[in-house]
Amino acid sequence: DVLPEDVNALWVERLAANGIGMVCAFDALADLDNIVPNLQLARRLGVKTCGALVFCESPVHTDEFFAAKAKELVRRAGVDWIMIKDSGGLLGIDRVRTLVPAIRAAVGDTPIELHSHCLTGLAPLVYHEGVKLGVDIVDTSIAPLANGPAQPATQTMVANLRTLGFDAALDMEAIEEGGEHFRRIAEQEGKPLGAPMAYDAFHYEHQLPGGMLTNLKYQLETAGLADRFDEVLAECARIRRELAWPIMVTPFAQLVGTQAVFNVVNGAALFLGASLGGF
């Protein structure tokens, strides 16, 4: 652990003391020993708890793997609900059709939350299918902050789910008012509005989450290496395979991304040195 257990416990205690009513915890390795004590403490303090399982695609991260982890979270931590945390926007319709039923069979009536990002353009469709399969909660983002690397738009999702026959008890007038507020700020500050993204098959190779992707692109641009972005992503994919497919979420996304940049930059420098030496 980065922090000692007593520091983690103090953090949970202070959250509860200051009125936080829900705590969600995940571990990047799905090592539940790292989060169960904090979830148990939160429940003793009267805080509702969510056990999150970070999704990724790999030969080892099967439906059976996630179902077993979900069952263990309910048994050991007594969590109030389970989250499928698709930070990388990797879930597709075919996979959600097998994953959600597997987790539902493992956790019984425990509610299931689905959290995804629009990095491959599939998240809205995955949400629709997830709700049909019995997912209780889907995470959305108010437009214009939605889409792109963020979650599907609340306004569009509510309209689509209502068309499909589901009810979403939300105050859409207040949501539209909030969306217009942020739209005006974006226009005033020259910031981009969230827009749907096209399907990107290569995303399944490197599996970097949205925040990591945007930060990586910005940092490469700042360093004058914007033209190496795709090369760095390809190197991320290679490193991830060699590390036995870690889930690309903090801290592994940052570790892999940093190593990829070092490899690409140093490789370019070595190649340049060899060329100059040969000249």
TORRO-905682 format. One line per field, with one value per residue (C-alpha): residue in three letters; chain; x, y, z. Coordinates in nm, 3 decimals. Layout:
BEGIN
type	c(ALA  ...) $
mol	c(A  ...) $
u	c(X  ...) $
v	c(Y  ...) $
w	c(Z  ...) $
***
This chain:
BEGIN
type	c(ASP  VAL  LEU  PRO  GLU  ASP  VAL  ASN  ALA  LEU  TRP  VAL  GLU  ARG  LEU  ALA  ALA  ASN  GLY  ILE  GLY  MET  VAL  CYS  ALA  PHE  ASP  ALA  LEU  ALA  ASP  LEU  ASP  ASN  ILE  VAL  PRO  ASN  LEU  GLN  LEU  ALA  ARG  ARG  LEU  GLY  VAL  LYS  THR  CYS  GLY  ALA  LEU  VAL  PHE  CYS  GLU  SER  PRO  VAL  HIS  THR  ASP  GLU  PHE  PHE  ALA  ALA  LYS  ALA  LYS  GLU  LEU  VAL  ARG  ARG  ALA  GLY  VAL  ASP  TRP  ILE  MET  ILE  LYS  ASP  SER  GLY  GLY  LEU  LEU  GLY  ILE  ASP  ARG  VAL  ARG  THR  LEU  VAL  PRO  ALA  ILE  ARG  ALA  ALA  VAL  GLY  ASP  THR  PRO  ILE  GLU  LEU  HIS  SER  HIS  CYS  LEU  THR  GLY  LEU  ALA  PRO  LEU  VAL  TYR  HIS  GLU  GLY  VAL  LYS  LEU  GLY  VAL  ASP  ILE  VAL  ASP  THR  SER  ILE  ALA  PRO  LEU  ALA  ASN  GLY  PRO  ALA  GLN  PRO  ALA  THR  GLN  THR  MET  VAL  ALA  ASN  LEU  ARG  THR  LEU  GLY  PHE  ASP  ALA  ALA  LEU  ASP  MET  GLU  ALA  ILE  GLU  GLU  GLY  GLY  GLU  HIS  PHE  ARG  ARG  ILE  ALA  GLU  GLN  GLU  GLY  LYS  PRO  LEU  GLY  ALA  PRO  MET  ALA  TYR  ASP  ALA  PHE  HIS  TYR  GLU  HIS  GLN  LEU  PRO  GLY  GLY  MET  LEU  THR  ASN  LEU  LYS  TYR  GLN  LEU  GLU  THR  ALA  GLY  LEU  ALA  ASP  ARG  PHE  ASP  GLU  VAL  LEU  ALA  GLU  CYS  ALA  ARG  ILE  ARG  ARG  GLU  LEU  ALA  TRP  PRO  ILE  MET  VAL  THR  PRO  PHE  ALA  GLN  LEU  VAL  GLY  THR  GLN  ALA  VAL  PHE  ASN  VAL  VAL  ASN  GLY  ALA  ALA  LEU  PHE  LEU  GLY  ALA  SER  LEU  GLY  GLY  PHE) $
mol	c(A  A  A  A  A  A  A  A  A  A  A  A  A  A  A  A  A  A  A  A  A  A  A  A  A  A  A  A  A  A  A  A  A  A  A  A  A  A  A  A  A  A  A  A  A  A  A  A  A  A  A  A  A  A  A  A  A  A  A  A  A  A  A  A  A  A  A  A  A  A  A  A  A  A  A  A  A  A  A  A  A  A  A  A  A  A  A  A  A  A  A  A  A  A  A  A  A  A  A  A  A  A  A  A  A  A  A  A  A  A  A  A  A  A  A  A  A  A  A  A  A  A  A  A  A  A  A  A  A  A  A  A  A  A  A  A  A  A  A  A  A  A  A  A  A  A  A  A  A  A  A  A  A  A  A  A  A  A  A  A  A  A  A  A  A  A  A  A  A  A  A  A  A  A  A  A  A  A  A  A  A  A  A  A  A  A  A  A  A  A  A  A  A  A  A  A  A  A  A  A  A  A  A  A  A  A  A  A  A  A  A  A  A  A  A  A  A  A  A  A  A  A  A  A  A  A  A  A  A  A  A  A  A  A  A  A  A  A  A  A  A  A  A  A  A  A  A  A  A  A  A  A  A  A  A  A  A  A  A  A  A  A  A  A  A  A  A  A  A  A  A  A  A  A  A  A  A  A  A) $
u	c(0.000  0.112  -0.037  -0.035  -0.367  -0.415  -0.388  -0.648  -0.871  -0.831  -0.929  -1.248  -1.329  -1.286  -1.507  -1.784  -1.734  -1.770  -2.095  -1.988  -2.264  -2.118  -1.771  -1.655  -1.327  -1.131  -0.789  -0.593  -0.493  -0.839  -0.662  -0.958  -0.741  -0.640  -0.995  -1.211  -1.093  -1.183  -1.521  -1.593  -1.497  -1.716  -2.015  -1.952  -1.957  -2.296  -2.164  -2.304  -2.034  -1.965  -1.712  -1.578  -1.423  -1.215  -1.285  -1.029  -0.989  -0.721  -0.684  -0.709  -0.987  -1.277  -1.643  -1.568  -1.285  -1.507  -1.803  -1.584  -1.445  -1.796  -1.918  -1.619  -1.686  -2.044  -1.942  -1.646  -1.734  -2.114  -2.111  -2.439  -2.374  -2.118  -1.975  -1.845  -1.587  -1.500  -1.245  -1.104  -1.437  -1.360  -1.692  -1.873  -2.225  -2.124  -1.915  -2.172  -2.428  -2.217  -2.053  -2.364  -2.552  -2.241  -2.208  -2.583  -2.575  -2.286  -2.430  -2.803  -3.015  -2.718  -2.754  -2.511  -2.378  -2.228  -1.962  -1.806  -1.647  -1.714  -1.357  -1.465  -1.808  -1.981  -2.069  -2.424  -2.514  -2.347  -2.557  -2.878  -2.792  -2.683  -3.014  -3.202  -2.997  -3.088  -2.817  -2.962  -2.744  -2.563  -2.319  -2.365  -2.222  -2.418  -2.379  -2.170  -1.916  -2.021  -1.902  -1.545  -1.338  -1.621  -1.945  -2.252  -2.467  -2.734  -2.989  -2.952  -2.937  -3.257  -3.438  -3.318  -3.402  -3.750  -3.796  -3.697  -3.964  -3.757  -3.816  -3.550  -3.681  -3.464  -3.539  -3.454  -3.531  -3.261  -3.020  -3.074  -3.017  -2.689  -2.583  -2.649  -2.441  -2.137  -2.196  -2.172  -1.853  -1.696  -1.777  -1.643  -1.319  -1.266  -1.296  -1.418  -1.763  -1.798  -1.861  -1.920  -1.612  -1.577  -1.507  -1.133  -1.028  -0.668  -0.792  -0.830  -0.455  -0.327  -0.650  -0.546  -0.825  -0.952  -0.777  -0.445  -0.490  -0.567  -0.283  -0.037  -0.130  -0.097  0.240  0.379  0.262  0.431  0.755  0.740  0.663  0.303  0.392  0.502  0.161  0.056  0.403  0.379  0.037  0.176  0.460  0.204  0.031  0.360  0.460  0.117  0.147  0.495  0.369  0.096  -0.196  -0.231  -0.560  -0.486  -0.598  -0.402  -0.119  -0.051  -0.172  0.077  0.360  0.310  0.261  0.577  0.783  0.647  0.752  1.101  1.132  1.019  1.232  1.544  1.504  1.489  1.796  1.993  1.897  2.004  2.337  2.404  2.324  2.556  2.830  2.796  2.816) $
v	c(0.000  0.356  0.462  0.273  0.116  0.356  0.654  0.498  0.438  0.799  0.917  0.708  0.833  1.196  1.142  1.010  1.283  1.552  1.420  1.198  0.940  0.705  0.561  0.370  0.177  -0.020  -0.178  -0.169  -0.536  -0.641  -0.741  -0.709  -0.727  -0.370  -0.229  -0.459  -0.313  0.041  -0.069  -0.254  0.052  0.279  0.051  0.053  0.434  0.431  0.513  0.330  0.145  0.048  -0.212  -0.128  -0.376  -0.211  -0.373  -0.451  -0.691  -0.958  -1.336  -1.343  -1.090  -1.320  -1.299  -1.568  -1.357  -1.051  -1.254  -1.421  -1.084  -0.935  -1.227  -1.189  -0.816  -0.884  -1.168  -1.001  -0.631  -0.643  -0.364  -0.192  -0.217  -0.333  -0.110  -0.229  0.046  0.063  0.345  0.270  0.263  -0.094  -0.268  -0.367  -0.494  -0.860  -0.853  -0.668  -0.935  -1.201  -0.995  -0.845  -1.179  -1.343  -1.075  -1.074  -1.449  -1.399  -1.110  -1.185  -0.879  -0.651  -0.350  -0.320  0.013  0.054  0.321  0.370  0.633  0.718  0.653  0.397  0.551  0.241  0.351  0.476  0.146  -0.050  0.142  0.065  -0.305  -0.302  -0.155  -0.418  -0.683  -0.546  -0.291  -0.062  0.250  0.404  0.693  0.988  1.336  1.652  1.790  1.975  1.801  1.458  1.233  1.235  1.078  1.139  0.953  0.953  1.266  1.263  1.439  1.197  0.890  0.982  1.044  0.714  0.508  0.659  0.568  0.211  0.204  0.278  0.559  0.799  1.018  1.323  1.694  1.753  2.124  2.167  1.950  2.158  2.475  2.337  2.229  2.572  2.726  2.517  2.571  2.948  2.909  2.693  2.952  3.237  3.054  2.904  2.548  2.261  2.112  1.739  1.553  1.185  0.990  0.748  0.381  0.319  -0.046  0.039  0.161  -0.204  -0.250  0.015  0.050  0.384  0.563  0.902  1.122  0.955  0.993  1.365  1.435  1.230  1.411  1.753  1.669  1.541  1.858  2.069  1.875  1.918  1.549  1.567  1.372  1.075  1.027  0.721  0.571  0.611  0.443  0.148  0.121  0.127  -0.172  -0.364  -0.286  -0.390  -0.729  -0.782  -0.692  -0.960  -0.726  -0.505  -0.315  0.026  0.239  0.436  0.365  0.124  0.356  0.621  0.372  0.216  0.553  0.699  0.395  0.414  0.777  0.695  0.406  0.613  0.917  0.719  0.503  0.815  0.956  0.633  0.615  0.975  0.910  0.607  0.804  1.088  0.841  0.672  1.006) $
w	c(0.000  -0.064  0.272  0.603  0.702  0.993  0.756  0.527  0.828  0.943  0.596  0.603  0.954  0.849  0.543  0.765  1.025  0.757  0.617  0.329  0.293  0.029  -0.023  -0.330  -0.335  -0.595  -0.621  -0.946  -0.904  -0.783  -0.460  -0.226  0.085  0.003  0.016  0.230  0.568  0.458  0.327  0.651  0.854  0.643  0.704  1.081  1.063  0.889  0.540  0.237  0.043  -0.317  -0.424  -0.771  -1.012  -1.283  -1.618  -1.884  -2.174  -2.141  -2.143  -1.762  -1.696  -1.774  -1.670  -1.413  -1.269  -1.221  -1.091  -0.828  -0.715  -0.696  -0.486  -0.254  -0.209  -0.105  0.128  0.295  0.290  0.274  0.015  -0.067  -0.440  -0.697  -0.969  -1.304  -1.350  -1.719  -1.694  -2.037  -2.221  -2.329  -2.275  -2.592  -2.638  -2.674  -2.356  -2.144  -2.243  -2.071  -1.795  -1.635  -1.608  -1.459  -1.192  -1.127  -1.065  -0.822  -0.617  -0.618  -0.540  -0.469  -0.704  -0.996  -1.122  -1.468  -1.523  -1.866  -2.091  -2.455  -2.574  -2.834  -2.900  -2.759  -2.405  -2.480  -2.649  -2.370  -2.116  -2.309  -2.314  -1.951  -1.837  -2.036  -1.854  -1.513  -1.429  -1.162  -1.204  -1.502  -1.462  -1.696  -1.740  -1.800  -2.153  -2.266  -2.038  -2.167  -2.452  -2.580  -2.300  -2.050  -1.977  -2.205  -2.187  -1.917  -2.139  -2.429  -2.207  -2.023  -2.352  -2.500  -2.191  -2.175  -2.541  -2.454  -2.185  -1.876  -1.630  -1.502  -1.221  -1.288  -1.298  -1.662  -1.640  -1.374  -1.576  -1.889  -1.686  -1.554  -1.901  -2.043  -1.764  -1.853  -2.225  -2.175  -1.971  -2.243  -2.507  -2.292  -2.213  -2.558  -2.430  -2.650  -2.605  -2.555  -2.881  -2.965  -3.069  -3.359  -3.290  -3.241  -3.261  -3.164  -2.826  -2.725  -2.769  -2.528  -2.317  -2.163  -1.975  -2.088  -1.833  -1.904  -2.279  -2.267  -2.023  -2.227  -2.548  -2.383  -2.226  -2.556  -2.729  -2.458  -2.510  -2.888  -2.940  -3.058  -3.372  -3.156  -2.989  -3.190  -3.150  -2.773  -2.771  -2.967  -2.716  -2.432  -2.590  -2.616  -2.255  -2.126  -2.296  -2.151  -1.801  -1.826  -1.903  -1.594  -1.569  -1.715  -1.425  -1.164  -1.100  -1.388  -1.666  -1.553  -1.508  -1.850  -2.019  -1.864  -1.961  -2.316  -2.349  -2.220  -2.466  -2.764  -2.679  -2.591  -2.898  -3.113  -2.940  -2.983  -3.349  -3.402  -3.227  -3.441  -3.757  -3.659  -3.571  -3.905  -4.084) $
***
